[in-house]
Amino acid sequence: MHEISLVHSIFRSLKEQFPDKMENLLRVKVKAGLLSNVQPLLMQSAWDAVLECEQEYGDVKLDMEILPVLIECSACGKVSQVDDYVFICSCGEPCRNIIQGQELLISEVEFEE
């Protein structure tokens, strides 16, 4: 389950960025693209397991937002959402230019004041 290593990476990044604020951390919001190979249920389970084992993080909440796959057509320039993994623009042209859907980002961090 690679989600455990992802959770450890998130906390490692937060410790590097906010070394003096970790004890006040309340919530972390993560945006995951549909193609990022992250399952929200597994990510939440991994998050809970890490919090249980490493009590220094307290009761930090995880909010996940799943982002759809967006492509930009090189033929017509239109941005379209991919449904059912069919990478074809509405103009009918196949498209490989993915502009959203592969990312895994810490998008927001909330601290107690």
N, C-alpha and C positions, 0 to 999 in steps of 0.2 A: 504494500500500500504506500505509494509515493506521497500521499497527502501528509503523512507524519513528517517527512523531510521538508515538505512545503511549509508546514506550520513552524517548524524549527527555523527555517530560513526567514519567515516573516518576523519572528521574534528576534532573530539575530540582526536583521535590518533595523528594526525598531530600537534595539539596544544601541546600535551604532549611531543612529540619528538622534535619539533622545535619551542619552545615558542617565541624565539626572531626573527624568520624569517617569520612568518605568513603574514606580510604585503608585503613580497616580493614573495609570492607564485604565480606561473604562471600556472602550469599544474600538474595534478595528473593522473598517469596511474594505472589502476586497472585491474587485471587479475581475471576473473571469470570462474570457471569451468561450464560446461554444466549442471551438476547436482546441482549447487549451488542455483538454484531457483531464479536467478537474470536475469531479462529481460533488455537488453541494452537500449531499447527505454524508458522503465519505469524508469530506473536508470538515464538516461539523463534528463528526465522530472523532476524527484525528485531533481536532482542536480541543475537544473535551478531554481526551486521553492525555494530551500534553499538559493541560491545566491541572489534571488530577495528579500527575507524576511530578510536575515542577510547580510547586505551590507558590513560588515567588511571583507568579503572574496573577495570583488571586482569582478573581471571577470576571476576567475580561471577556466581553461579548464579541462574537463574530457576526458580522452582517455580510452576506454574499449577494452580489448582483451578477447575474449571468447575462452577458452581452451577445446579441445575435451576430451572425456572420454577415458582413457587408462587403460587397465587391464594387469596384469602379470599372466600368466598361471602357476599354481602350478604343473601341469603335465609335461609340456615341457620347462617352463621358458621363453617362448616368450612373448614379450610385443606387444599388439595389440590395435588398435583403435576400439572403440565400435561404430557401426553404427546402427541406428534405435533401440537403447536400447536393442540389442541382446548381452548378455554377454556370448558369446561362443568364445573360442580361435579358430584360424584357424586350429588347430589340431583336433577340434571337441569336446573338453572338455568344459563343463560349467565352468565359472570362476567368483569368487566373490571378487578377490583381485584387488580392484580399486586403482591405483597409481596416477591418475590425473583425475580431473573433478569435485571435490567437493569443491575446494578451492575458497576463495575470498580474494585476496591479494592486498595490495598497493605495486606495483612493482617498481614504479619510481615516484620521486617528483622533479619538476623543479622549481628553484627559479631565480628571477631576480638578476643580480649581482650588 
